[in-house]
């Protein structure tokens, strides 16, 4: 089992390297490998180093954060439908970030939006656990996520309705659709630390997630502190997911799709799924971002829109399959 897990991690890492190279090349202006070493004399060199490198690094960080957060939430809740987007965590992070746009705080201090996004995601995880409990069933968690999504969506709609001008409203709408376009190294610096710290916390909980497959009583018998696990989960998802959403906007379904695609290859142990889900999430976001750049249209399709178009049908197929199994 361990050998198979290492093979999966190696294959995903190799795929991620290939996609990262493709991300540096692909776009309205194609930049082959020869342009990477041409220096400032080649105008494509500026495109690669000023635009595509930050975009590629952000794609890896954001995809890894969302994939890992989804796997962690599924491992903790023992619920295959758990995901930062489905359970309202991303929506709460978006609400926190939108408030900084509405109040105009992000322009004077860019770190404020990242902090507000992390605070919103942290509040979302805490509220989710409080509403559904650690032993809540599948329906309970989905309903709790619906409540969080509704509350956060209402707050965002209110901010749009009361926006001081049309420009502010359009800025909020564009940001909500999620995108890696026009991001800079400053955005990478803002989110890299929180995402890496949150990811490290979530990966450290692998043993606790494995123990929770035996139920809360079995986990306690194995020496797992459920209170500590709950706190670290909230902090980890809040940091990783909140920072990702604050920088790129809402990118849904990554944390739902990736663990389900990888689970047949790594087995049912939640702890073994964490690192592959981070790599798989990064690969999925990079692949989707390359596709939206190559879309033959005047305006680039937003990454969040593309992921919703992919994740919505996937979610529907999952629900139908689960209903058939329970029938």
LUMTIMI-508585 format. One record per residue: x, z negated, y of N, C-alpha, C in turn. Coordinates in steps of 0.2 Angstrom, whole numbers, plus 2048, in hexadecimal, padded with zeros to 3 digits. Atoms other than C-alpha are relative to their C-alpha. Layout:
XZYXZYXZY;...
# end
This chain:
8048007FA800800800804800806;7FC8007FA80E7FC80C804806801;7FD7F97FF81780C8087FC805803;8057FB7FE80781680B7FF7FF808;8018017F980580D81C806802804;7FA7FD7FC817811821800807801;8017F880081482381C7FB802806;8057FE7FB8058248278027FF807;7FD8027F980E81B836805806802;7FB7FB7FF81C8288347FD806802;8037F97FF8118378337FC800807;8038007F9807831843805800805;7FB8007FB81782E84C803807801;7FE7F980081D83F8487FB805804;8067FC7FD80C84784D8007FE808;8008027F980D83D85E806803803;7FB7FC7FC81E8448627FF807801;8027F97FF81885585F7FB801805;8057FF7FB80985386A8027FE807;7FD8017FA81384B877804806803;7FD7FA7FE81E85A8787FB806802;8057FB7FE80F8658787FD7FE807;8038027FA80885B886804802806;7FC7FE7FA81785E891800808801;8007F97FF81687188E7F9803802;8067FD80080387488E7FD7FF807;8038017FA7F987789E7FE807803;8027F97FD7F38858AA807803801;7FA7FD7FF8068888AD8047FD7F9;7FD80180680F88989C8077FE801;7F98037FF82087F89B8038007FA;7FD80080782A88488C8067FB801;7FB80480083987A887806802804;7FB7FE7FC8458848917FF7FE807;8018037F983D87E8A18017F9800;7FF80780084086C89C8087FF802;7F98017FF85386E89E803805806;7FE7FB7FB85387B8AC8027FD807;7FF8047FA85486E8BA7FC802805;8047FF7FA84D86E8CB7FF808802;8007F97FE8508818CD7FA8037FD;8067FE8038418848C17FA7FC803;8068047FD8308808CA7FC7FC7FB;80480380682987B8B98037F97FF;7FD80680183686D8B97FC7FA803;8048057FC82C8638C67FA7FF7FD;80680180381C8668BD8017FB7FA;7FF80480682385E8AD8027F9802;7FD8077FF82C84F8B57FB7FC805;8058047FB81F84B8C37F97FF7FE;80780080280F84F8BA7FF7FF7F9;8028008078108518A88037FA7FC;7FD80680381C8438A37FC7FA801;8058067FF8118368AB7F98017FC;8077FF80380183E8A48017FF7F8;7FF80180780983E8928017F97FE;7FF80880180F82C8937FA7FC801;8078038007FE8278997FC8017FA;8047FE8067F683088B8017FC7FA;7FE80480680082787E7FE7F9801;8028077FE7FD8168877F97FF7FF;8078017FF7EB81888A7FD8017F9;8037FE8067E78208798027FA7FB;7FE8068047F18128707FD7FA801;8038067FF7E98048797F88017FE;8077FF8037D780B8758008007F9;8008008077DB80F8638017F97FD;7FE8068037E37FE8607FA7FB802;8058047FE7D57F586A7FA8017FB;8057FF8047C87FD85F8017FD7F9;7FE8028067D17F984F8007F8800;8008077FF7D37E78557F97FD800;8078028007C17E58597FC8017FA;8037FF8067BB7EC8498037FB7FA;7FD8058057C77E183F7FD7F9802;8038077FF7C17D18487F97FF7FF;8088008017AE7D58477FE8027F9;8027FD8077AF7DD8367FA805801;8067FB7FE7A47EA83E803807801;7FD7F97FF7A87FD83C7FE803807;8027FD7FA79F80184C8037FD807;7FC8037FA7AA7F6858804804803;7FC7FC7FC7B27FF8658007FE808;8018027F97B67FB8787FB804804;8057FC7FD7AB80987D7F97FE7FE;80780180279C8068727FE7F9801;8028077FF79D7F38748007FE808;8018017F979D7F48878077FD804;7FA8027FD7AF7EE88A803805805;7FE7FB7FB7B47FE8927FC801806;8048007FA7A57FE89D8017FA804;7FE8057FC7A97ED8A3806801804;7F97FE7FC7BB7F28A77FE805805;8017FB7FB7B48018B07FC7FD806;8048037FB7A87F68BA8057FC804;7FB8047FC7B67EB8BF805805805;7FC7FB7FC7C17FA8C57FC804805;8047FC7FB7B28038CD7FF7FB806;8018057FA7AF7F38D8806801805;7FA8007FB7C17F58DF7FF807804;8017F97FD7BD8088E37FB7FF805;8058017FC7AD8028EB8027FC806;7FE8047FA7B57F58F6806802803;7FA7FD7FD7C48008FA8067FC7FF;7FA8058017D07F38F38068047FD;7FB7FD8047DA7FF8E8805804804;7FC7FC7FC7E180A8F68067FC803;7FA8047FD7EB7FB8FE8047FD7FB;7FC8038057F17F48EE7FD8037F9;8027FD8067F07FF8DE7FF7FC7FA;8008048067F37F18D27F97FC800;8068048007E27E98D77FB8037FB;8057FC8047D87F78CE8027FE7F8;7FE8028077E27F38BE7FE7F97FE;8018078017E07E08C07F88007FF;8078008017CD7E38C27FD8037FA;8027FD8077CC7EE8B38017FB7FA;7FE8058067D57E18A87FB7FA800;8048067FF7CA7D38AF7F98027FD;8077FE8037BA7DD8AB8008017F9;7FF8008087C07E18998007FA7FD;8008078037C47CF8967F97FD800;8078038007B37CA89C7FC8037FB;8047FC8057AB7D78918017FD7F9;7FF8028067B47D18827FD7F97FF;8028068017B07BF8857F8800800;80780080079E7C38897FD8037F9;8027FE80679D7CD8798007FB7FA;7FF8058057A37BF86E7FB7FB801;8058057FE7977B38777F98027FE;8077FE8017887BE8757FF8017F8;8017FF80778B7C38638037FB7FB;7FD8048057967B685B8058037FC;7FB7FD8057A47B884F7FE8027FA;8037FE8077997BA8407FA804801;8067FC7FE78C7C58498008067FB;8007FA8047867D483E801806804;7FE7FA7FD7887E68427FB801806;8057FF7FB7777E784C8017FC806;7FF8057FA77B7D7856806803804;7FA7FE7FC78C7DE85C7FE807804;8027FA7FD7847EF8607FC7FF806;8058027FB7767E786A8047FC806;7FC8037FB7837DC873803805804;7FD7FB7FC78C7EB8787FC804804;8057FC7FC77D7F487E7FE7FC806;8018047FA77A7E5889805800805;7FA8007FC78B7E5890801807804;8007F97FD78A7F88937FB801805;8058007FB77A7F689C8017FD806;7FE8047FA7807E98A7805803804;7FA7FD7FD7907F28AB7FE806804;8027FA7FD7878028AE7FC7FF806;8048027FA77B7FA8BA8047FE806;7FB8027FA7897F38C4803806803;7FD7FA7FD7918048C57FB804804;8057FC7FD78180D8C97FE7FD807;8018037FA77E8008D7806801805;7FA7FE7FC7908038DE7FF807802;8017F97FE78C8168DE7FA800805;8068007FB77B8138E78027FD807;7FE8037FA7838088F4807802803;7F97FE7FE7938128F6800802808;8017FF7F9797813909800807802;8007F97FE79A8269098008047FA;8007FC8057998358FE8068017FC;7F97FF8037AC8368FB8017FA7FC;7FF8068057AC8248F47FC8017FA;8047FF80679E8288E88038057FC;7FD7FB8057A68388E28077FE7FD;7FA8028037B682F8E07FF7FB7FA;8028048067AD8228D47FE8047FB;8027FC8057A58308CB8058047FC;7FA7FC8037B583A8C88047FB7FC;7FC8058047BE82A8C27FC7FE7FA;8038028067B08258B68008057FA;8007FB8057B18358AD8078007FC;7FA8018047C38318A7804806800;7FB7FA8007D283C8A98077FD801;7F98017FF7E583C8A8803804805;7FD7FB7FB7E78498B58027FD807;7FE8027FA7F08468C58027F9800;7FE8078017F78358BF808800801;7F98007FE8098308C58037FA7FC;7FC8068038178248BF7FD7F9802;8028067FE80F8178C97FA7FD7FC;8068028057FF8178BE8037FE7F9;7FD80280680B8168AF8037F9801;7FD8067FE8148078B77FA7FA800;8058058008037FE8BA7FD7FE7FA;8048018067FC8008A98057FE7FA;7FC80080680B80089D8017F87FE;7FF80780280F7ED89E7FA7FD7FD;8068038037FD7E789B7FE8037F9;8027FD8077FA7F488D8057FE7FB;7FB80280580A7EF8847FF7F97FE;8018078018077DD8867FA7FF7FC;8068018047F57DE8808008037F9;7FF7FE8067FA7E98728047FC7FB;7FC8058048077DD86C7FC7FA7FD;8048058027FA7CF86C7FB8027FA;8047FE8057EE7D98628038027F9;7FC7FE8067FB7DF8558027F97FD;7FE8078038007CC8537FA7FD7FC;8068028037EE7C984D7FE8037FA;8017FC8067EF7D483E7FE7FB7FA;8018058057F07C58327FA7FD800;8078037FE7E17BD83A7FA8047FE;8057FB8027D77CD8387FF8007F8;8007FF8077DC7CE8267FC7FA7FD;8048068027D67BC8237F9800801;8078007FF7C67BF82B7FC8047FC;8047FC8057C17CB81E7FD7FC7FA;8038058057BE7BC8137FB7FB803;8058047FD7B27B58208047FA804;7FD8057FB7B57A782D8027FA7FC;7FE8068057B679981F8068027FD;7FA7FE8037C37A3816806800804;7FA8007FB7CD7A68258027FA802;7FE8077FE7CD79482A8047FD7FA;7FC8028067D3790818807802800;7F97FD8007E279B81B8047FE806;7FD8037FA7E679282B800804806;8027FC7FA7DF79F8377FC7FC805;8038037FB7DA7978487FB805803;8047FB7FD7CA7A184D7FF7FF807;8008007F97CA79A85E806803803;7FA7FD7FE7DC79F8617FF8087FF;8017F98027D87B08597FB804805;8057FD7FB7C97B3865803800807;7FD8007FA7D37AE874805806801;7FB7FB8007E17BA8707FD807800;8047F98007D57C886C7FE802806;8027FF7FA7CD7C687C805802805;7FB7FF7FB7DD7C68868038077FE;7FC7FA8027E57D487C7FB806801;8047FA7FF7D67E087D7FF801808;8018007F97D37DB88F806803804;7FA7FD7FD7E57E08948018077FE;7FE7FA8037E77EF8897FA805803;8067FB7FE7D57F788C7FF800807;8028007F97D37F189E805804804;7FB7FC7FC7E47F88A47FF8087FE;8017F98017E080989B7FA803804;8067FE7FD7CF80A8A2801801808;7FF8017F87D58058B4804806802;7FB7FB7FE7E28138B47FD8077FF;8027F98017D98228AC7F8800800;8087FF8007C681E8AD7FE7FF7F9;8038028067BB81C89E8018067FB;7FE7FC8067C182588E7FD7FD7FA;8048048067B48218808028037F9;8007FF8077B482186D8078017FD;7F98008047C782186A8007FB7FB;7FF8068047C68108637FB8007FA;8057FF8057B78158588028057FB;7FE7FB8047BD8258518067FF7FC;7FA8008047CF82284D8017FB7FA;7FF8058067CE8128427FC8037FA;8047FD8057C081B8388048067FC;7FD7FA8027CB82B8368067FD7FB;7F98038047DB8208307FE7FB7FB;8028058067D28138258018037F9;7FF7FE8077D281E8168078017FE;7F97FF8027E58208178047FA800;7FC8068007EA80E81A7FD7FB7FC;8038068037DD8048117FB7FC804;8058047FC7D07F88168037F9803;7FD8067FD7DC7EA81C800801807;8007FF7F87D97E882F807800803;7FA8017FD7EA7E38338058067FF;7FC7FA8017F27F382B7FE805804;8037FB7FC7E77FD836802800807;7FF8017F97ED7F7847805805802;7FB7FC7FE7FD8008497FE8087FF;8027F98007F78118427FA802805;8067FE7FB7E781084D803801807;7FC7FF7FA7F380E85C803807801;7FD7FA8007FD81D8577FB806800;8057FB8017ED8278527FC801807;8048007F97E4822863805804805;7FC7FC7FB7F382986D8008077FE;8007F98027F48398637F9803801;8077FD7FE7E183C8657FF801807;8007FF7F87E2839878804806802;7FB7FA7FE7F18458797FD8067FE;8027FA8027E985286F7FA802804;8067FE7FC7D8851879802802807;7FE7FF7F97E2851889803807800;7FD7F98007EB8618847FB805800;8057FC8017DB86987F7FC801807;8048007FA7D2865890805804805;7FC7FC7FB7E186D8998008077FF;8007F98027E087D88F7F9803801;8077FD8007CD87F892800805805;8007FA7FB7CA89089A7FA7FF805;8058027FB7C18898A98037FF807;7FD8017F97C48888BC8027F9801;7FF8077FF7C38758BC8017FD7F9;7FE8038077CB86B8AE7FB7FB7FE;8058048037BF8628A28037F9800;7FE8078007C084F8A48017FE7F9;7FE8038067C88468967FA7FC7FD;8058048027BA8398957FA8047FD;8067FC8037AD8478938028037FA;7FE7FD8077B78508857FF7FB7FB;8018058057B883F87C7F97FE7FE;8078028017A683B87E7FD8067FC;8027FA8047A284D8778027FF7F9;7FD8018077AD8498687FD7FA7FD;8028068037A88378657F97FF7FF;8078018017958388677FE8037FA;8027FE8077928438588037FC7FA;7FD80480579F83984E7FC7F97FF;8048068017958298527FA8017FD;8067FF80378583184D8018017F8;7FF7FF80778C83783C8027F97FD;7FE8078037938258397F97FC7FF;80680380178281E83C7FB8027FB;8047FD80577982A8318037FE7F9;7FD8018067868278237FF7F87FE;8018078017848148257F97FE7FE;8078018027718158247FF8027F9;8017FE80777281F8148037FB7FB;7FD80580577E81280C7FC7FA800;8048068007728048117F98017FD;8077FF80276280D80B8007FF7F8;
# end
